[in-house]
Amino acid sequence: MTTPDTTASGLAPGYLVAAPGLRDPNFARSLVLMVEHTPDGSLGFIVNRPSPVTAGELLEQVDPALRAEAERRDLAGASVMVGGPVQPERLWILHRPDPLSEPEGHLVLPGALAVGGSRELLEALVRAPTPAPFLLLLGYSGWGPLQVEREVTMGGWIPLPFEVALTFGVPFEARWDEAVKRLGLTPGGFSVGGGGAQA
């Protein structure tokens, strides 16, 4: 597998690591998984900021039986992430696609990660015979044409190559620190010019 191109012309799939000087409260110390990056704009999800809502509470609103199933499988206590400030009422699901079927939604990296948002997908993941990791997110992060390129150039964000383990193999509270370390830097010990990321 080749390493994804994370230059300003190819930020997805990949991560944006918020520099310490990034002042926007929506993105301070955030790790954003970039799903889409085109001339028309960019789409990503913050993967290290928990909301006050648990998976069980969210599933209760969908179907109490689904919450009961999640509790039985020890999934109900998981935090639902704040994916970003845009459409915070909208649910997104990051998951590993089933290799035997077409994944629903936008495929981030073939065979590694997919994005969806349907109730059918949610039920399938909660009720799967063999539990697979998935992440529930409310809202998303969006940038207009060339906006994210400008913010990277200004030093508000540092691109990092995509690696699925950073999303599913590291606890959410440690993801930003781990991303910084993978950049070869020390958390709290580096300073990059502040950008002004906007949704």
C-alpha positions as CSV (number, residue, x, y, z in Angstrom):
1,M,0.0,0.0,0.0
2,T,1.4,3.4,-0.9
3,T,1.4,6.2,1.6
4,P,-1.4,8.7,1.0
5,D,-0.4,12.0,-0.4
6,T,-1.1,14.6,2.4
7,T,0.2,17.7,0.6
8,A,-2.3,20.5,0.2
9,S,-3.6,18.9,-3.0
10,G,-4.3,15.5,-1.4
11,L,-5.3,15.8,2.3
12,A,-7.9,13.0,2.2
13,P,-7.7,10.3,3.3
14,G,-5.5,11.6,6.1
15,Y,-5.6,13.6,9.4
16,L,-5.3,17.2,10.2
17,V,-3.6,17.8,13.6
18,A,-4.5,21.1,15.2
19,A,-1.4,23.1,16.1
20,P,-1.3,24.5,19.6
21,G,-1.8,28.0,18.3
22,L,-5.1,27.2,16.6
23,R,-7.5,29.5,18.4
24,D,-10.8,28.4,17.1
25,P,-12.6,26.8,20.1
26,N,-14.3,24.3,17.7
27,F,-10.9,22.8,16.8
28,A,-8.4,23.5,19.6
29,R,-6.3,20.4,20.2
30,S,-8.4,18.4,17.8
31,L,-7.6,15.6,15.4
32,V,-9.6,15.7,12.3
33,L,-10.0,12.7,10.0
34,M,-10.3,14.1,6.5
35,V,-12.8,12.2,4.4
36,E,-13.0,14.3,1.3
37,H,-10.8,17.0,-0.2
38,T,-11.8,18.4,-3.6
39,P,-11.6,21.8,-5.4
40,D,-15.1,22.4,-4.2
41,G,-14.3,22.0,-0.5
42,S,-13.3,19.5,2.2
43,L,-15.1,17.3,4.7
44,G,-13.8,15.8,7.9
45,F,-14.7,14.6,11.4
46,I,-13.1,15.4,14.7
47,V,-12.3,12.0,16.2
48,N,-11.1,13.0,19.7
49,R,-13.8,15.2,21.2
50,P,-16.6,13.5,23.2
51,S,-20.1,14.9,23.4
52,P,-22.1,14.7,26.6
53,V,-24.2,11.9,24.9
54,T,-23.4,8.2,25.3
55,A,-24.1,5.6,22.6
56,G,-26.8,4.1,24.8
57,E,-28.6,7.5,25.1
58,L,-28.5,8.0,21.4
59,L,-29.7,4.5,20.7
60,E,-32.6,4.9,23.1
61,Q,-33.9,7.7,20.9
62,V,-33.7,5.4,17.9
63,D,-35.0,2.2,19.4
64,P,-35.0,1.1,23.1
65,A,-34.4,-2.5,21.9
66,L,-31.3,-1.3,20.2
67,R,-30.0,0.3,23.4
68,A,-30.7,-3.0,25.2
69,E,-28.7,-4.9,22.7
70,A,-25.9,-2.3,23.0
71,E,-25.9,-2.8,26.8
72,R,-25.7,-6.5,26.4
73,R,-22.7,-6.1,24.2
74,D,-21.1,-3.5,26.5
75,L,-21.4,-0.7,23.9
76,A,-23.9,1.6,25.5
77,G,-21.3,3.5,27.6
78,A,-19.2,4.6,24.7
79,S,-19.0,8.3,24.1
80,V,-20.6,9.8,21.0
81,M,-18.0,12.2,19.4
82,V,-18.5,15.7,18.3
83,G,-17.6,15.4,14.6
84,G,-17.7,19.1,14.0
85,P,-19.8,22.2,14.3
86,V,-21.8,21.8,11.1
87,Q,-25.2,20.1,11.4
88,P,-24.6,19.0,15.0
89,E,-27.9,17.1,15.0
90,R,-26.8,14.8,12.1
91,L,-25.4,11.4,13.0
92,W,-22.4,9.9,11.2
93,I,-20.9,6.5,11.6
94,L,-17.2,5.7,11.0
95,H,-16.8,1.9,10.7
96,R,-14.7,-0.8,9.1
97,P,-16.4,-1.9,5.9
98,D,-17.5,-5.5,5.6
99,P,-15.1,-7.0,3.0
100,L,-17.9,-9.3,1.8
101,S,-20.3,-6.5,0.8
102,E,-20.2,-3.0,-0.5
103,P,-19.8,-0.5,2.3
104,E,-22.5,2.1,2.7
105,G,-21.5,5.7,2.3
106,H,-18.2,7.3,1.4
107,L,-15.2,4.9,1.5
108,V,-12.3,6.7,3.2
109,L,-9.7,4.1,2.4
110,P,-10.4,0.8,0.6
111,G,-10.7,-2.0,3.0
112,A,-10.0,0.2,6.0
113,L,-12.7,2.7,6.9
114,A,-16.1,3.8,5.6
115,V,-18.6,6.5,6.6
116,G,-22.4,6.1,6.7
117,G,-25.4,7.4,8.5
118,S,-28.4,5.2,8.0
119,R,-30.4,3.5,10.7
120,E,-29.9,0.2,8.8
121,L,-26.1,0.6,9.2
122,L,-26.4,1.5,12.9
123,E,-28.6,-1.5,13.6
124,A,-26.3,-3.8,11.6
125,L,-23.2,-2.7,13.6
126,V,-24.9,-3.0,16.9
127,R,-26.4,-6.4,16.2
128,A,-23.4,-7.8,14.3
129,P,-22.6,-11.4,15.3
130,T,-18.9,-10.5,15.6
131,P,-18.6,-7.0,17.0
132,A,-16.5,-4.6,15.0
133,P,-15.3,-1.2,16.0
134,F,-17.3,1.9,15.0
135,L,-17.5,5.5,16.0
136,L,-20.6,7.6,16.4
137,L,-20.3,11.3,15.6
138,L,-22.7,14.2,15.7
139,G,-22.0,16.9,13.1
140,Y,-19.1,17.3,10.8
141,S,-16.3,19.7,9.9
142,G,-16.4,21.5,6.5
143,W,-14.2,23.9,4.6
144,G,-14.9,25.9,1.4
145,P,-12.8,25.9,-1.7
146,L,-9.1,26.3,-0.9
147,Q,-9.9,27.2,2.8
148,V,-8.2,24.2,4.3
149,E,-5.1,24.8,2.1
150,R,-4.8,28.3,3.4
151,E,-5.1,27.1,7.0
152,V,-2.4,24.5,6.5
153,T,-0.1,27.1,4.9
154,M,-0.8,29.4,7.8
155,G,0.3,26.7,10.2
156,G,-3.0,26.1,11.9
157,W,-3.1,22.5,10.9
158,I,-0.4,19.9,10.3
159,P,-1.2,17.0,7.9
160,L,-0.6,13.5,9.0
161,P,-0.9,10.3,6.8
162,F,-4.0,8.2,7.3
163,E,-3.7,5.2,9.6
164,V,-6.8,3.5,10.8
165,A,-5.3,2.5,14.1
166,L,-5.1,6.1,15.2
167,T,-8.9,6.2,15.1
168,F,-9.8,2.8,16.5
169,G,-6.6,1.7,18.3
170,V,-6.0,4.7,20.6
171,P,-8.3,6.0,23.3
172,F,-10.0,9.3,22.2
173,E,-8.4,11.3,25.0
174,A,-4.9,10.3,23.8
175,R,-5.4,10.7,20.0
176,W,-4.1,14.3,19.7
177,D,-1.0,13.6,21.7
178,E,-0.4,10.4,19.8
179,A,-0.8,12.2,16.5
180,V,1.7,14.9,17.6
181,K,4.2,12.2,18.5
182,R,3.7,10.5,15.1
183,L,4.7,13.8,13.6
184,G,8.0,13.5,15.5
185,L,7.0,16.3,17.9
186,T,6.4,16.6,21.6
187,P,2.9,17.5,22.8
188,G,3.0,20.9,24.5
189,G,6.6,21.4,23.3
190,F,6.0,22.8,19.8
191,S,4.5,25.9,18.4
192,V,3.1,26.6,15.0
193,G,1.5,29.7,13.7
194,G,-2.2,29.9,14.6
195,G,-4.8,29.5,11.9
196,G,-8.4,30.3,11.9
197,A,-10.2,27.1,11.0
198,Q,-13.8,27.7,10.3
199,A,-16.7,25.4,9.7
